[in-house]
């Protein structure tokens, strides 16, 4: 139950901090981005868009909004410049850490 409360706390913080009109898709993207960072894994935009249950266009719109608002950064893979790596900014990491304190 404790973990569920933390996730709900994160959603409440996002309600106050994120752009108006964000959706559960944005929330799930944030969780995936932060999880990949915690595991020291590179997460590409293509990987985020590859889920068959999500529209790639919808995911890209949320990614662009998160990028515009400073929640994530995009960098090019050193080995393959076509790959764009999604990286959470310190702003996003701090927000998630704040939510997980409970």
C-alpha positions as CSV (number, residue, x, y, z in Angstrom):
1,X,0.0,0.0,0.0
2,X,2.9,2.3,0.8
3,X,4.2,2.3,-2.8
4,X,0.7,3.0,-4.2
5,X,0.5,6.1,-1.9
6,X,3.9,7.3,-3.4
7,X,2.6,6.9,-6.9
8,X,-0.6,8.8,-6.1
9,X,1.6,11.5,-4.5
10,X,3.6,11.7,-7.7
11,X,0.4,12.2,-9.7
12,X,-0.7,15.0,-7.3
13,X,2.6,16.8,-7.7
14,X,2.4,16.4,-11.5
15,X,-1.1,17.9,-11.4
16,X,0.5,21.1,-9.9
17,X,3.7,21.2,-12.0
18,X,3.0,19.8,-15.5
19,X,1.3,21.5,-18.3
20,X,-2.5,21.5,-18.3
21,X,-4.0,18.7,-20.3
22,X,-1.3,16.1,-19.5
23,X,-2.7,12.6,-19.4
24,X,-2.0,9.2,-17.9
25,X,0.2,8.6,-21.0
26,X,2.5,11.5,-19.9
27,X,2.6,10.0,-16.4
28,X,3.6,6.6,-17.7
29,X,6.2,8.1,-20.0
30,X,7.7,9.9,-16.9
31,X,7.8,6.6,-15.0
32,X,9.5,4.8,-17.9
33,X,12.0,7.6,-18.3
34,X,13.0,7.8,-14.7
35,X,13.0,4.0,-14.3
36,X,15.4,3.7,-17.3
37,X,17.7,6.3,-15.7
38,X,17.7,4.5,-12.4
39,X,18.7,1.3,-14.1
40,X,21.4,3.1,-16.0
41,X,19.7,2.2,-19.3
42,X,19.4,4.3,-22.4
43,X,15.9,4.9,-23.5
44,X,15.2,6.1,-27.0
45,X,12.3,8.0,-28.4
46,X,11.7,5.0,-30.7
47,X,11.5,2.6,-27.7
48,X,9.0,5.0,-26.0
49,X,6.9,5.0,-29.2
50,X,7.1,1.2,-29.9
51,X,4.4,0.1,-27.5
52,X,1.6,-1.3,-29.6
53,X,-1.0,0.0,-27.2
54,X,0.1,3.7,-27.6
55,X,-0.1,5.9,-30.6
56,X,3.5,6.9,-31.6
57,X,2.2,10.4,-32.6
58,X,0.6,10.8,-29.2
59,X,3.8,9.7,-27.4
60,X,5.9,12.1,-29.5
61,X,3.6,15.0,-28.7
62,X,4.0,14.3,-25.0
63,X,7.7,13.9,-25.4
64,X,7.9,17.3,-27.2
65,X,5.9,19.0,-24.5
66,X,8.1,17.5,-21.7
67,X,11.2,18.6,-23.6
68,X,9.8,22.2,-24.2
69,X,8.9,22.5,-20.5
70,X,12.4,21.3,-19.3
71,X,11.4,18.0,-17.8
72,X,13.6,15.9,-20.2
73,X,16.5,16.4,-22.5
74,X,17.3,14.6,-25.8
75,X,20.8,13.6,-26.7
76,X,22.2,11.7,-29.7
77,X,23.8,8.3,-29.2
78,X,27.5,8.5,-29.6
79,X,27.6,5.4,-31.7
80,X,24.6,6.0,-33.8
81,X,23.6,9.6,-34.3
82,X,20.2,8.7,-35.5
83,X,19.3,7.3,-32.1
84,X,17.8,10.0,-29.8
85,X,18.2,9.2,-26.1
86,X,15.7,10.6,-23.6
87,X,17.2,11.8,-20.4
88,X,15.3,13.1,-17.4
89,X,16.4,16.6,-16.2
90,X,17.3,17.3,-12.6
91,X,14.0,19.1,-12.4
92,X,12.1,15.8,-13.1
93,X,14.4,13.7,-10.9
94,X,13.8,16.1,-8.0
95,X,10.1,16.0,-8.5
96,X,10.0,12.2,-8.5
97,X,12.2,12.1,-5.4
98,X,10.0,14.6,-3.6
99,X,6.9,12.4,-4.4
100,X,8.7,9.3,-3.2
101,X,9.5,10.8,0.3
102,X,6.1,10.4,1.9
